[in-house]
């Protein structure tokens, strides 16, 4: 009888462990499904593209120019609805009168600077965040033309600064434009996303009202770290 009870207890513990692990995986999958794209900014676009291609073992697809912003990008798919944007100064555009987005003009080396979350009704998202003491900035329109001539357009929240070192994301709504990841070659997959910040608890408190369960660890400086499954194995990009 005692052996039977021990067996039942063991089965119960194993079941709890399985259910807990399954639940955690479901939460991770739900979180990652909200990620629209990661922004990898570089002071030299060609060099940044070469570095990422070497790390991930796949080729980036030319994205296009951002007229008036002085930037251009290239993209790598990270799943059916998520991608990596490599963005840097566009040598074919004059230097803009305003600073380039994502602090590109001050960068000394390429790095992940922020991330974007899928959203609709962006004005409501901004107002809800404001009511909770978080400034997501204003909603603006953006566009770029692909090398094949197709015009992509979107709306996004634009904060006056990179929130908490870019750890607080911006929200993007593609509207009628197909999300770019759908047309990108397969080969890489985002399997984890986490961050580091000196005051981790404060950043967790900022992200929580947005419904974003981004892992935030204590670190000496703000950082975003993506784990990507690639032909070269699992690669950590930060």
N, C-alpha and C positions, 0 to 999 in steps of 0.2 A: 504493500500500500504506500509506504514511504517513497519507494522507487517510482511508483506511478505518479505521486504528487510532484516529485522532483522533475519528472519528465514533462508533466503539464506546465510546471513553472518555467522550464527551459523553453518550451514551445511558446509560451506567453511572452517571455523576454525577447525571443527571436522575432516574434510577430510585431512587437512594439518597435523593435529596432528597424525592421523592414518598413513598417508604416511611416516611422519618423524619417528614414532616409528617403522614402518615396515622396513624402510631403515636402522635404527640403528641395528635392530635385524639381518638383512641380513649381515651387516658389521661384527657383532659379530660372526655370524656363519661362515663367510668366514675366519675370523681370526683364530677361533678355529680349522677349518679344516686343517690349516697349522701346527698345533702342533702335532709333532710325539709322544713325551713323555716328562714327567716331571721327574726330577732326585731328589730323596729324599735320601740324604746321611746320614749315621749313623756311629758312632764310634764302635757300637756293633750291628752286623747284626740281631741276634736273637731278641735282645731287640727292635730294630727299627721296625722289622716286627710285633712284638706283639703290639707295640704302634699304628701302622697304622691300623692293623686289628681291634683293639678296637675302634678307631675313626670312621672308615668307615663301620664297621659291615660286612665285607666280608673277606674271606681268600685269602692270597697271594699265587700265584703259584710259586714254585721254578723255578728260571731261569737257572743259571749255573755259572760256573767259568769263570773268565777272565784270562787265562794262562799268567803268567809272570807279571801281574799287581797286584796280591795279593788281588783281590776282587772277590766277588760273589754277585749275585742279586736275587731278587724275584719280581714278577710282579703282578699288579692289573689292569684289564681293565678299561678304562675310556670312552669307546665308541668303535665303530667298527674299528677305525684306530688310536686310542690314548690310551696310557697306562701310569701307574705310575711305575717307576723303583725304588725299594728300594735297595740301594747298600751299602756295607760295607766291612770291612776286611774279608777275607776268612780264617777261622782257619785251613783249610787243606793245605794252601800254605805257604811257608816261607815268611817272610817279604821281599818285593822286595828292590833292591838296590836304586831304584828311588822312589820318593814320589808317593803315590797312587793318582789317579785322583780325582778331585773335592775337594781337600783339606781335604780328609778324615782323614789323620794323625793328623791334627790340630783341628778337631772337638771336642767340648766338649758336644754337644747334637745334636740329629738328626734334620735336617731341609731340606726344599727345597733349593737346591743349584744352580740349573740352569734348562734350558729346551731345548728341541731339536726341530728343524723345519725340515719338510720334504724337500728334495732337490734332484735334479739331476744335472749332470755336475757341480760338486762341485768346480772344478778348476776355472770355469768361475765365480761362485759366489764369490770365494776368490779374484780373480783379480778385479772384479767389486767393491767389498768392498774396496780393497786396493786403487783403483783409487779415492775413496771418503774419503780416510784417515782413514779407519777402518781395523785393523789387525785381521782377523779371524784365523790366524795361518796357519798350513799346513794340507793337506789332508792325512789322514792315514787310513790304513785298520784295522779292528777289527773283532773278532770272539769269540764265546763261544759255548760250546756244552751243549745242554739241557740234563736233567737227563735221557731222553729216548734215548739219543745217537745222536739225530739230530744236525748237525752242522749248526749254523747260522753265516752268515758273512755279513759285511757291510763296508761302507766307511764313514768317517766323518771328519769334520774340527776340528782340535785340536789347541786351542789357548794356548800360553805359560802361560797364567794366566786366572783366571775366570774373563771374561770381565765385568767390572762395577758390581762386586759382583755377577756375574752369570746372570744378567738381560739381557745382550746381549747373545743370544742363540748360540748353535753350530748347524750345518746343518748335516743331515744324509741321506744317500742313501742306501737302503737295496738291491738294485740290483735285483738279481734273488731270494733272500730269501724272503719269505712271511713276511710282517710286523707282529710282534709278537701279536699285539692286536687282530688279527683275530681269534686266537686260544684260547684266554683267556675267562673265564666265564664272563657273563654279570652281571650287578647289580649296577654298578656305572657309572656316566656320568660327564665329565668335562663340567660345564656350564659357567664358567667365569675364566679369568686369568688376574691378574693385578700385579703391582709392586710398590715398594716405593724406593726412592733414595734421598739423601740430595740435589743434584742439578738435579731436575727432568727435567728441560728444556734441559740440556746437553744430558741426556740419550735419551730423545725423538728425539733429532736431530741426534743421532747415529742410532737409530732404523728406522727412517723414510726412508732413502735410501734403506733399506733392504725390504721395503714394509710391515713392521710389525707394526700394529696399537695396540701395547701393551699399555694399560693404565699405565701411570707412575705418581704416586702421590708423593708429598714431604714427606719425612720421615727422621727420625734421623739416620737410617742405611739402607743399601741395603736389600731388602726383595722381595721375590716372593710369591704371595698369590694366591692359587687356590681355587675356590669354586666348590665342588663336590657334585652332587646329589647321595645320598646313601640310603640304607635301614634305616639308623639312621636319615634321613632328610638331609638337605643341610649342609655340613660341610666345614669349612674353614681350609685349610692346608697351613702352611707356613714354 
